[in-house]
Amino acid sequence: MADEDLELAIGARIKELRIARGLTLDELANASAVSRAMISRIERAEASPTASLLSRLCAALGLSLSAFFAEEDEEVSPLARRDQQAIWRDPGTGYVRRAVSPPGTESKVDVVEVIFPAGARVIFPPNTASAGMTQHVWLFEGEMEVTHRDIAHRLTSGDCLFMGVGDGHAFHNPGEVPARYGVILDRGRS
């Protein structure tokens, strides 16, 4: 899918979800801590949301990024083939996010693979809409520095860090090569 097509799809999906939940732009802005103007620009495909911004919007809409990218009309299957897994590139950092979990299942757990460029940094501020969600970050290759609750954790290959999603956190790849890691996200909601 071309970048312009993806921007159109993201904008349309956010607007569709916002309207389906009966939210105005102002209400979504208040719930997500994303400005009304930015949400409007995203919905019109005039702006590409960064990973941090998109995760705040998704949390305010009550979904994970994996659920956001899942095709609603797709037949639910317990198998997600690699070539059919949704991929998204963060326009701010260039990190690539692959939704590994089969979409549309009743699981409250999402599995994601991330390729994080050397030198990249992304900050996810605290977000009450994500309260109750937790994640494990399992580093496969490279190195990462993950800051959670003002504590910087240096991860090397094989390390796994557990943290609350709503607490806010920062990811930084201090290395000279991309890092590859898995995120196991537990939405923990009924």
PAMARLUM-241732 format. One record per residue (C-alpha): residue in one letter; x, y, z. Coordinates in steps of 0.25 Angstrom, whole numbers, plus 5000, padded with zeros to 4 digits. Layout:
% PAMARLUM-241732
AXYZ
...
//
This chain:
% PAMARLUM-241732
M500050005000
A500650144996
D500850245007
E499750335002
D498750215002
L499150185016
E498950325021
L497550325015
A497250185021
I497750235035
G496950365034
A495750295030
R495850185041
I496050295052
K494850365047
E494050245046
L494350195060
R494150335066
I492750345060
A492450205063
R492750235078
G491950365077
L493150455080
T493250595075
L494650645071
D494750715084
E494350595092
L495450505085
A496450625087
N496150625102
A496250475103
S497550465095
A498250585098
V498450615083
S497950745078
R496650755071
A497350825059
M498350705058
I497250605059
S496450675048
R497750685039
I497950535041
E496450495038
R496650585025
A497950515021
E498750645022
A499650595033
S500250455036
P500150425051
T501450385058
A501450255067
S501250335080
L500150415074
L499450295068
S499550205081
R498950325089
L497750325079
C497650175079
A497650175094
A496550275095
L495750195085
G495850075093
L496749995084
S498249955082
L499049985070
S498849845065
A497349855066
F497349985059
F498149925047
A497249805047
E496349795035
E494949785041
D494249715029
E495349605029
E494949465032
V495549435046
S496549325046
P497449275057
L498649285047
A499349405042
R500349385031
R501549475031
D501249525017
Q499849565022
Q500249635035
A499949785035
I501249875034
W501250015038
R502450115037
D502550225047
P502750355039
G503450415051
T504550315054
G504450215042
Y504250105051
V503449985045
R502349915053
R501749785049
A500449735055
V500849585057
S499549545064
P498349485056
P497449605055
G495949595060
T496149485070
E495549505084
S496949505090
K497349625099
V498749605095
D499449665083
V500849615078
V501649725070
E502949715064
V503749855063
I504949885055
F505550015062
P506550095054
A507950125060
G507950265067
A506350265067
R505550315079
V504050315082
I503350365094
F501950315099
P501450405109
P500650355121
N499150335116
T498050295125
A497250235114
S498350125114
A498250095129
G498149945131
M498949915119
T500249845121
Q501349805111
H502649725111
V503749775102
W504649655097
L505949695090
F506349605079
E507549675073
G508249805075
E508149895088
M507049985093
E506950075105
V505550075110
T505150185120
H503950155129
R503550235142
D504850315140
I505750185141
A506550155129
H506650015126
R507849965116
L507349845108
T508249755100
S507949635092
G506949535100
D506549635110
C505049655114
L504449775121
F503049785126
M502349915128
G500949985129
V500550045115
G499850165122
D501050195130
G501750265119
H503150215114
A504250255104
F504950165094
H506350195089
N507350115080
P508650165085
G509350065075
E509950075061
V508949965056
P507449945056
A506849875068
R505849775066
Y504849735077
G503549675080
V502449745088
I501449655095
L500249755099
D499149715109
R497949805107
G497449755120
R496049805118
S494749735116
//
